[in-house]
Structure formats: C-alpha cells, structure tokens
Amino acid sequence: MSEPLVLITNQAAVRTLTLNRPQALNSFTAAMHLELRLALEAAAAEPSVRCVVLTGAGRGFCAGQDLGEPGMGADGQPSDVEGVVERFYKPLALRIRSMPVPVIARVNGVAAGAGANIALGCDLVVAARSASFIQAFSKIGLVPDGGGTWLLPRLVGRARAIGLAMTGDKLPAEEAERIGLIWRCVDDAALDEATATLAAKLAAMSCKALAATRQIIDDALPMDYADALSQEARVQGEMSRGADFAEGVAAFLAKRPALFKDR
C-alpha cells in the first residue's frame, strides 16, 4: 500500500496535516490535492480540533505545482492550467480561508509558487530561518495563483508585490518577516516548539471568535471606515450572544482562565 500523500497527526486539540511527497519537495498533484481537501474537511467537521497546522515533510514546505502532472502540457497534450487552478487551487485556498478554526503554516523549507501562496493564505505563518518564499510563476511564463494576486499586495503593498511576482527572486524567511509577509521567523531548531506553542495558545482561545476575526478583517479591506465600523458592531452583536463571550466575562471577573467551547 502506498504511503499517504497527507499525514495526519493529533496533539491534544491541534491537528497537523503534513504534505508528504518529500522526494518532490511536496509539489502538488491531483491526488495530493484530493487528500488535503479531505483532511481539511475532516478537521473542519471534528469538534475536538481547535487549530490546524499545515506543513511539509522533508526539507521543503511545498514547491508548488508538479509540472509533470496531466494538464500542465509536459506530456505533449494541450495544457489546461486554467482548469487545474479552478479545480484544485481555488477550492483549496477557499477551504483554508473558511476553516472554523485557526490555520497555521509551519514552513520548514522552500515554499515556491502556489506552495508559497497556500502558506500565505493561512492565518499565521511561522517559518524556519533557512526557509524561503519564491513567487516562481514568472520564470515559467505564468502569473501568481493560489490567491497570490489578492494576498501579496494586501500583505506587503503594491510595489513589493509586483517586485516579488515579476522577479521571482528568493525571499529569505527573515526578510519575509521584516516586510510583514509572514508572522514570524525563528531559528530552525526552534521551529517545532514555536509552532506548537502558538497552536496550543490559539486552540485554547475562542475558535469562533478567531474565525470571525479572520473574516471581518478580510471583509473590511474594500470597505470605507464607516461601513467597517458598522460591520464591527454587527459581528460584535453576534459574538456577544455566544457562550464564549459569557465564559470570557465570567473568567475575567473571577480572575481564572477561560474555558472556551464554541466552534
């Protein structure tokens, strides 16, 4: 029996999904897309999961699309890159962005092309100092996908977004943190502990509030100030009627840790 293309492990309320094609730097195939989507759906449906970590096996996070796959034109057949993006990358990016729990990308090595943008689409990115991010699309005559055209200018501004996308230059993790592309860069030896500590912290918080925070910030990006304020009031109203808010207030007043259960 072949080894799974996505490994699934659990540590308390944290579920880790590991892309498992290390011999190909975890580049995406249709089969790996399917396994990852199923794993994400299962995590979303499991009440005991309160945080998801996405990472890669071996020395890389993900090198993007496997160019030898059907639809990429390497077999002499007409390419169907548009279809590959629509069938696989769009639903994957949307599923990560709509998870009911926070999602952390643990970037242990190179994250290139769509692999970089899938990582950046997670809520928080923690990267090893030896890791790097590469918008490799221009090197093969393509444009960023996997959400890159939306994410990059919002994370680092238009000038840096265009520079990263046009040059395809390797961006070291330390520089990625400095310019605000990722949440944190840590020493390689500290990557596991830093990721585990962050995941445990988020898992102990209100998942419902964290997922709503992601949504409300994304929704506010095209809004004017007054509309954003109105949206805040509406969502605060929804959240304040939940059990987590009541528990949070009670814990604050009693000077004890809160035990959140909403999801």
Secondary structure as GFF3:
##gff-version 3
##sequence-region A 1 263
A	DSSP	beta_strand	6	11	.	.	.	ID=ss1
A	DSSP	beta_strand	14	19	.	.	.	ID=ss2
A	DSSP	three_ten_helix	22	24	.	.	.	ID=ss3
A	DSSP	alpha_helix	30	45	.	.	.	ID=ss4
A	DSSP	beta_strand	51	56	.	.	.	ID=ss5
A	DSSP	beta_strand	60	62	.	.	.	ID=ss6
A	DSSP	alpha_helix	81	84	.	.	.	ID=ss7
A	DSSP	pi_helix	85	89	.	.	.	ID=ss8
A	DSSP	alpha_helix	90	97	.	.	.	ID=ss9
A	DSSP	beta_strand	103	107	.	.	.	ID=ss10
A	DSSP	beta_strand	110	112	.	.	.	ID=ss11
A	DSSP	alpha_helix	114	120	.	.	.	ID=ss12
A	DSSP	beta_strand	124	128	.	.	.	ID=ss13
A	DSSP	beta_strand	132	134	.	.	.	ID=ss14
A	DSSP	three_ten_helix	136	140	.	.	.	ID=ss15
A	DSSP	alpha_helix	148	156	.	.	.	ID=ss16
A	DSSP	alpha_helix	158	167	.	.	.	ID=ss17
A	DSSP	beta_strand	170	172	.	.	.	ID=ss18
A	DSSP	alpha_helix	173	178	.	.	.	ID=ss19
A	DSSP	beta_strand	184	186	.	.	.	ID=ss20
A	DSSP	three_ten_helix	188	190	.	.	.	ID=ss21
A	DSSP	alpha_helix	191	203	.	.	.	ID=ss22
A	DSSP	alpha_helix	207	220	.	.	.	ID=ss23
A	DSSP	alpha_helix	225	240	.	.	.	ID=ss24
A	DSSP	alpha_helix	243	254	.	.	.	ID=ss25
###
